[in-house]
Amino acid sequence: MMGERGDSRMTSRENILVKREGFIERPHLIERLNEGLNCSLITVTAGSGYGKTSLLSAFARNRDDRLIWFHADRLDNNLPRFWRRFIEA
């Protein structure tokens, strides 16, 4: 996977985070994500600080199959850049 500057190192935007101290397990949300695996796309939305990244990290750590970890930001408002980064992921 290409990093933000075109090199082969993964950036923090592309790494799955390790489990943080004080992480609250949310098995019912993990189950909802597992149920969503039958879909083509899963999106998770919530306000800042609600634990989206922690939840998805926990979900990804417990999967044996390949997952795409993609975080869109305001720079991804440029459609060619968005699709380039999405395909690289």
Summary of the structure (lengths in Angstrom):
residues: 89
radius of gyration: 14.1
end to end distance: 6.4
largest distance: 39.0
contacts: 146
relative contact order: 0.16
helix: 40%
strand: 0%
